Amino acid sequence: MAFGITTIFKKKVAEEKVAELFVNIAFNAVDNSFAEVAELLSNDVNLLRPAKIDPENQDDFLLIVIAGNFKLLDEYFHEGQEDRIKELTIEKLSSVYGVDTVSMRTAIDNMLAYFGKINYPSKNTHYAMSRAVFFKYGLNDFQKDYFRNLNTPDPILLKNIDEIMEQFIIKWDTFTEKYRITD
């Protein structure tokens, strides 16, 4: 009974606004902090020498953040609703990037497939995002020989990347506690 009453008193928000919020959060988070992320990644103590990641080279990072959060929508919204939010998000992203929705959907799907490839057999999206950052920014080239030869991240380096990526995962659980999504 209490569940029904709390649901009634939640603020309503349209799926369109959720998609807009998703895009704004992702873009603002990356725009406002990628230079710092690039510095942290470049100068991680587990690297033999600085990786020298260009603080302007945030495109791969942004796509990793978008794709990872896109995948996480499934955990917080019911079926059908999350599909509509995804489609609305793709439309908004397409508009921002100036590309058609098919190209945007393909870019996200390709990144999600990449997550599966580099993170197999794990299905943990957070770890997949961290591994994608590791590989997309060529951090393997700056590791100790042992891990470089294995072509796998040093576990301590990966943990550091995990901590960075945690800051880019949208807290949908908090959002869904306060808001009821409407069509």
Secondary structure, 3 states (H helix, E strand, C coil): CHHHHHHHCCEEEEHHHHHHHHHHHHHHHHHHHHHHHHHHHHCCCCCCCCCCCCCCCCHHHHHHHHHHHHHHHHHHCCCCHHHHHHHHHHHHHHHHHCCCHHHHHHHHHHHHHHHHHHHCCCCCHHHHHHHHHHHHCCHHHHCCHHHHHHCCCCHHHHHHHHHHHHCCCCCHHHHHHHEEEEC
